[in-house]
Amino acid sequence: MQSQLMQSLHQIFNFIVHNQVTLTSLIMFIFFSLFLLSWLIEPRRLINGLIFTAFGISFLVWSAILIISQHNPLLTTSFSFLALVILFGIFFLVTFSWIFFLWNAYFVWKYESHSLPNLLTLIIGLFLVGLWTLNRLGIFHRLPDWLHSLVAGATFIAFYLLFVMYNFLLNLVLYQIVPRRYNQDYLIVLGAGLIEGKKVSRLLGARIDRTIAFSNKQYDKGHKRPKLIMSGGQGKDEDLSEAAAMKDYAVKHGYDPNLILLEDKSTNTYQNMLYSKKVAVNDWGNSKFKAKFFTNNYHLFRAGLYAKMAHLKANGVGATTRFYFLPNATIREFAGVFIMHKKRHFVIIGLIAILFIIQAIFAVLGWGKYIIA
């Protein structure tokens, strides 16, 4: 019986060895099909990034096996060199990422207000410089076992957060290229704070400009001109609602005021989506309308998640943002999405923390053989 089992395993192993390209091709095709199906049906899901990552890994494995199977020294050497360059690039970016954060912080400090949200890259950059300095001084190598366990736990948590952020960034990029259909009934423009309580900011103006450009393109393609829903309430320091200021801006840029509806009660993105849906339903008569929402590119995916929560069947279109503004804004967006799923993340982080705290206790008690960090 045992010999038959070993023989079967040997046959399976031989089959895998001699059909590596075919099997990896099949696996790659399965992951790509799953991703495409999931993404096209509902692009506002974080799992899409995980499936795409699985496809990417399977594609790299397939490429490596295919190239090696050709037994072409030049091709193999070229692929190996490219892989080393990519790995070195990743290592360099991770090791010296503090340079980018501080470089970005300089421009944000120069051109933007010195509020806490605009200082995120500066704080992260200084923190990374501190870690890099401590590592170069060898501080982490001279820690007692119990403290080493806690540092190892913090490192595991940091890697988990990096993976979560990677998945968010991947979904953010993928959401930018969702197919656009120029047959919409409503275009929802998400509001933002007004300058001096009455003026549309450059950031908000970019959203409205992008919306008008979309409307013009839809009209040029022979479809009707959609109605705009300006969504944004009135803050305590604002002379009028964001929606009213946005309407004035659009009218000054040539849009028909009769095709502009106002939603002036919302105070956050979720309410933008929920209340705008009500405005559209009241105007259309039912919920069977076609709509898209417009915001800045960095805010696009999180806004899409809120649209999904509000049961608004609408994907977004992003307006471009100045490059130096993107890192801080993207970090804030990641934090927002993280908080939206905080229970899941806190459970995982809590389990990691408990594991390494137990190891630290073992170290204090002298049970060193149980420490795996």
ABEGO torsion letter per residue (X at the ends): XAAAAAAAAAAAAAAAAAAAAAAAAAAAAAAAAAAAAAAAABAABAAAAAAAAAAAAAAAAAAAAAAAAAGBAAAAAAAAAAAAAAAAAAAAAAAAAAAAAAAAAAAAAAABBABAAAAAAAAAAAAAAAAAAAAAAGAAAABBAAAAAAAAAAAAAAAAAAAAAAAAAAAAAAAAABBBBBABABBBBBBBBBBGGABBBAAAAAAAAAAAAAAAAAAAAGBBBBBBBBBEBBBAABABBAAAAAAAAAAAAGBBAAABBBBAABABAAAAAAAAAAAAAAAAGBAABBBBBBBBAAAAAAAAAAAAAAGBBBBBBBBBBBAAAAAAAAAAAAAAAAAAAAAAAAAAAAAAAAAAAAAAAAAAAGBAAABAX
